[in-house]
Amino acid sequence: MKVLIEPEAEAEIEAAAAWYQIEAPGLGNEFLRAVHAAIATLGRQPEAFAVAYGRVRRIRLRRFPWSLFYESDTDQVAVLPCLHQHRDPGEWPHN
């Protein structure tokens, strides 16, 4: 299944990766690998993860305290925000 990453999520992912890279060389790349692994899983099993609210589901990243929130339909998955797990999901504007 095709996975689309919304621009807001892409910006959040890039900012988090840059922050991790500053904290420890190579850690930003590890973060990106965790994101790509989660995206690959979503492409294979989008319905496997818990509903966060409405039609929006959440997959947590391995090793990092971040989650991808997404919606899926019959032919694609849309990654909406990428949020730190200590951030209030209510801060993200959603329907």
C-alpha positions, -999 to +999 in steps of 0.1 A: +000+000+000+012+035-008+022+057+022+021+095+018+038+117+043+021+151+048+044+181+047+039+189+084+050+154+093+080+156+070+091+188+086+087+173+121+107+142+111+135+163+096+136+186+127+137+157+151+164+139+131+185+171+130+182+175+168+192+139+174+222+143+151+234+173+171+230+154+204+250+124+191+266+119+157+247+091+139+217+093+161+197+113+136+203+086+110+190+060+136+159+081+141+153+082+103+158+044+101+131+040+128+108+063+109+113+044+077+108+010+094+075+023+108+064+036+074+072+002+058+051-015+085+022+009+078+024+000+041+020-037+050-003-036+080-021-002+084-050-016+104-027-033+129-024-003+152-047+012+178-071+040+170-060+072+186-092+092+178-118+090+151-101+075+120-066+084+131-043+056+143-009+057+159+023+037+154+051+043+179+087+044+167+111+018+181+138+032+204+126+068+202+097+084+221+079+095+189+047+084+172+034+087+136-003+094+135-020+083+103-052+076+084-057+048+059-082+039+033-083+011+007-053+022-013-031+045+007-019+056+041-015+093+050+010+101+078-004+132+094+018+144+123+049+129+138+048+139+175+070+133+205+051+111+229+053+137+257+036+163+235-001+167+238-017+153+206-044+179+211-019+205+200-021+191+165-050+205+146-072+176+135-108+168+125 
